[in-house]
Amino acid sequence: MSDKIAEEGKLSAARRALSYVKDDMTIGLGTGSTAAYFLHLLSEQVSDGLSITGIPTSKSTEKLAKKLGIKVTSDFTGIIDADFDGADEVDSSGNLVKGGGGALTREKIVAANSRKLVVMVDESKLTEGHLSRSKIPVEILPFMSQLTVKKLQMMAISCEIRKSFTTDNGNYIVDCNFGKIDEPAHLESQIKMLPGVVEVGLFVRMASKIIVGSRDSSYELNY
């Protein structure tokens, strides 16, 4: 799939997702290129009078939302009405790999506290069967990070700290290749048991709706 077709798919998915935003909602604002399309489309409706409050999942999303005139807050104690975000890979059961942009921890906090997670992807992000194509981002503490990486390497085919990158939380990202993932919930649990691990970019059974966009149309998968 060409880059142009993929971008058109992202835009198509974001446009369809926008139909689920209603007046006076509090919504999660995802991170990444598809989420950026969603923010630009959302800002047009805000300009036309739509009243919403956004919970940004990263500093970059917060900055863009404010620039576009979207009201945001991170001081929210209720249930978020809906979370709108992208994904790096989606399997046939709706499990996700997220965190290519390094925002996985904040993304998971927002998703876990939302009534529904609406995921926007282009067709290239879909995988038949099990997750297998994407490296799994793992956020770890800087303290004794090399020992944490060694523990991860014992579980994976390969792991590497993302160079010259720290998360909004001041932590490191380790990108790990686990090959085909038959049991994502079990793998997520095993990784999170390692001291030093903050969060894992596996989002297992969290998506309520996957919106898949292509150049000419879009469709939905419900879970």
N, C-alpha and C positions, 0 to 999 in steps of 0.2 A: 504494500500500500504506500502510495506517495505521501510526502509530507503535506501537500496541499489537500489531498483527499482526507487525510487524518484530521487536519485542522477544521475542515468543513464538517466532519462528523462531530467533533467536539462542540462546535457552535450549534449544530442541530440539536444535540443532546441538551445543551444548556438552555436553548430556547424552549424546548419542551418542558424541562424541569421548572421553568419560571411559572408555568401554569399552576403549580402547586403552592405558590406563595400568595397568601391572602393578607388583607389589611389587619394590622395590629398583631401580627405574628412576631415571635422571637425565633430567629433562625440561625443555624450554624453556617458560617461562611468558610468553605474549604480553601485549600492551598493548591496551587499548580495552574497549569495553562488552561484547563477546562473550567476550573473555578473562576479564573480571571474573565473568561467569556461570560460566565454567569453574572459576575459582578457588574460588568459593563451593561448587560441587558437589564439587570435589576435597577441600576442607577437611572435608567430611562423611565422606569415605572415610578421610582421615587420622585423624580422630577415632575411626573404627572400627578402626584398626590398620594401615592402609596405610602402608608405608614408602617414601617417595620423596624425592628432592632436586630442588629447582626452580632453574633458572637464569633470573632475572627479566630482562626486556628493557627495563625502565625503573625509575626510582626509585619511581614510583607503584605499579607492580606489586609491587615488593619490599616496599613499605610495607603494601599490602593482604595479601600473602601472609603476612608476619610477624604481622599482626593476626589472621589466620585460623588461625595455628598451623602453617603450612606451612614446612618447613625449606628455606632458600634459601642459595645461594652464588654468587659471581661469580668465585671462584678455583678454576677447573676446567680441567684440561688434557687430558681424554679426549674421546671421541666421545659426544655427547649422544644418548640413545636415541631421543627423539622431541621435536619442537617443536610446541606447540599455540598457534595464534594466529588472529586474525581477518584480514579484508581489506576494503578499501574498494571494490574492483571485481575481478571475475574474468571473463576472457574464455573463449571456447569451447575454447581450447588449454590452459587452466589457468594462464595468466600472470596476475599480480596487480599491483594498485596498492595500496601500503601506505604508512603514514606520516601518516595524517590526524591522529594524536595526536602526531606529531613524534618518534616513537621509531624511525624507519626504520633508522638505522645499527646500533643495538644489535639490533634485530629481525633484520637481515640477517646480522650476525655469528653470532647463535645459530642461525638457520636453516641457514646454510652449514656449520655444524659439527655438524649433527644427521643421524642416519641417515635420518630422514624428517620432512617438514613436513606436519602435519595442519592444514588450514585450516578454520575454522568460520565459516559465513556464513548469513544469511537469504536468501531468494530474490531480494530486491531488489538484491543485490550482483552478480547474474549479468548478463553482457552477451553477447548473441549476436554472434558474429563477433569483431571486434577491440576492444581497449580504446578507449574514446571518451568516457565520461561524466565521469570523475574528473580533477581537476587532479593533476598529478604533483608530489609534494613533493620538493624538492631541498635537502639540508642543505649549507650553505656556511660557510666560515670568516668571522668578523667582519672580519678584516683586508682592507681594500680591497673590502668587500662590494658596494658600488655598481657597481664595475667588473665583478665577477662577474655581478651581475644583468643588466648591459647585454649581456654575452656570451650569457647565457641568453635574453634578449629577442630577440636576433638569430636564435635557433633556434626560438622558440615564437610562438604567436599573442599570448600575453600572459604576463607574470610579475609577481609581487608578493611582496615580503617579508611574511611573516606578522607582523602588528603585535603588539607587546608580548609577544613569545614568544622564548625561547631553549630549546634542547634540553638534555637532561641532560649533554651534552658541552660546553655553553657556546657552541653555534653557532646560526646563524639558519636558518630554513626559508623557502624561496622556493617558492610554489605556482605551477606553470606549466601553461598550457593549450596542449597540442600537437594538439588536435583528434583525429581518428581515427588510432590508432597502428598502422600496418601491420607495422612491423618493430621490436618492442619491444627486442630484443637490440641492434640497431644503434643505436637511440636512446639506450639506456642507456650504451653504449660511448662515443658521441659526447659525451654530457653529462659523463661521468666524466673525459674528457680535458681538460676545462676546469680550469686552475689555480684553486684556491679551492673547488672542489666536493669535498665529503667523501663523500657517498653519494646515491643516487637511489632513490626509492620505487617503482621497477619491479623486481618479483621474477619474473624470466623463467626458466621451466622449473625452478623450485625446489620447487613443491608436489608431494608424493607422493599426497595424498588431499585432496579438497575435500568437506567434509560440509555439505550444504545442509539447513537446517531451515525448516519451515513451522509454522503453527499446530497442525496435526494429525499431522505425521509428519516424517521426515527421510530423506535418501538420500545416497549417496556417489558421487563421481566419482573414478576412479583414474587416475593419470598415471605 
